[in-house]
Amino acid sequence: MDGRQVRSYVLRSGRMTGAQRRAIDELWARFGLARLPDDPTTVFGRRAPCVLEIGFGNGEALLARATADPARDYVGLEVYRPGIGHVLLNLAQQSLPNVRLVEADAAEALRGFSAVFSEICVWFPDPWPKKRHHKRRLIQPGFVSTLAQALRPNGILHLATDDPGYAEVMRETVVTSGAFLSTPCPGTGRPESRFGRRARAAGRCVEDFCYLRLQQDPQAVEPHP
Ligand SMILES: C[S@@+](CC[C@H](N)C(=O)[O-])C[C@H]1O[C@@H](n2cnc3c(N)ncnc32)[C@H](O)[C@@H]1O
């Protein structure tokens, strides 16, 4: 838990459908990984940029992006089993070869990873709006360092939230880390998900932030393709 004892989620049981449960039993061997890969080429059988989405929920954005972007490989990380089951069903139906799932807490699963991913997306992480719960927020200094370490030089960190207070904290935390430079979001963008739609329906603004992982010499940074 990157030094923290407090988790960024609460696991709720009993919300799995029969189809989702069966999908986990029958499809995990095909699309699931026991842990994050430190060398994605061994998993996908090719050398391609690898994108990590943390907390993919029901996987709407993950599936949309992986479908539209077959030249890159996608790893989705989640702790929410109904969401994992839901995505497995879709993966089997669409027969997508460039997606794998990992069931794990991101703060634990990413520890020790170095220069693996070309992009890491954290879209609508739980905002934990009450002040006494802020310690549960995923985007914290220690976790941002872990993300910086896991990204390849010039890799992209893409964050999105509809909570203005959390947005401010995200910006401050990433900038203060010294490991990133603000950059326009890549053309592949962020496909709409339930949380984005819900925010818009409620009249809340969604903020996207993209950052380039700096190389040791900031002068040497090139824009990401
Ligand atoms: C508010 S939902 C957003 C889901 C999705 N990104 C979307 O836009 O629809 C946040 C998700 O992050 C997951 N999550 C929270 N903390 C996590 C962690 N430490 N590791 C992996 N997933 C986490 C939750 O289970 C939940 O599905």
The ligand as an SDF file (V2000), in Angstrom:
LIG
                    3D

 27 29  0  0  0  0  0  0  0  0999 V2000
  -15.4330    5.8270   -9.5000 C   0  0  0  0  0  0  0  0  0  0  0  0
  -14.9570    4.3190  -10.2250 S   0  0  0  0  0  0  0  0  0  0  0  0
  -14.4650    4.7940  -11.8810 C   0  0  0  0  0  0  0  0  0  0  0  0
  -14.4870    3.6420  -12.8450 C   0  0  0  0  0  0  0  0  0  0  0  0
  -14.0230    3.9240  -14.2660 C   0  0  0  0  0  0  0  0  0  0  0  0
  -12.6830    4.4850  -14.3020 N   0  0  0  0  0  0  0  0  0  0  0  0
  -14.9840    4.7920  -15.0170 C   0  0  0  0  0  0  0  0  0  0  0  0
  -14.6270    5.9200  -15.3950 O   0  0  0  0  0  0  0  0  0  0  0  0
  -16.1240    4.3570  -15.2090 O   0  0  0  0  0  0  0  0  0  0  0  0
  -13.3640    4.0140   -9.4600 C   0  0  0  0  0  0  0  0  0  0  0  0
  -12.8950    2.6000   -9.6620 C   0  0  0  0  0  0  0  0  0  0  0  0
  -11.5740    2.4720   -9.1330 O   0  0  0  0  0  0  0  0  0  0  0  0
  -11.4590    1.2040   -8.5070 C   0  0  0  0  0  0  0  0  0  0  0  0
  -10.3670    1.3040   -7.5280 N   0  0  0  0  0  0  0  0  0  0  0  0
  -10.3330    2.0790   -6.4270 C   0  0  0  0  0  0  0  0  0  0  0  0
   -9.1690    1.9400   -5.7800 N   0  0  0  0  0  0  0  0  0  0  0  0
   -8.4380    1.0360   -6.5060 C   0  0  0  0  0  0  0  0  0  0  0  0
   -7.1580    0.4660   -6.3360 C   0  0  0  0  0  0  0  0  0  0  0  0
   -6.3910    0.7970   -5.2820 N   0  0  0  0  0  0  0  0  0  0  0  0
   -6.7030   -0.4240   -7.2480 N   0  0  0  0  0  0  0  0  0  0  0  0
   -7.4850   -0.7660   -8.3130 C   0  0  0  0  0  0  0  0  0  0  0  0
   -8.7310   -0.2470   -8.5260 N   0  0  0  0  0  0  0  0  0  0  0  0
   -9.1960    0.6400   -7.6250 C   0  0  0  0  0  0  0  0  0  0  0  0
  -12.8210    0.9710   -7.8840 C   0  0  0  0  0  0  0  0  0  0  0  0
  -13.0740   -0.4020   -7.6400 O   0  0  0  0  0  0  0  0  0  0  0  0
  -13.7480    1.5660   -8.9360 C   0  0  0  0  0  0  0  0  0  0  0  0
  -14.1780    0.6040   -9.8480 O   0  0  0  0  0  0  0  0  0  0  0  0
  1  2  1  0
  2  3  1  0
  2 10  1  0
  3  4  1  0
  4  5  1  0
  5  6  1  0
  5  7  1  0
  7  8  2  0
  7  9  1  0
 10 11  1  0
 11 12  1  0
 11 26  1  0
 12 13  1  0
 13 14  1  0
 13 24  1  0
 14 15  1  0
 14 23  1  0
 15 16  2  0
 16 17  1  0
 17 18  1  0
 17 23  2  0
 18 19  1  0
 18 20  2  0
 20 21  1  0
 21 22  2  0
 22 23  1  0
 24 25  1  0
 24 26  1  0
 26 27  1  0
M  CHG  2   2   1   9  -1
M  END
$$$$
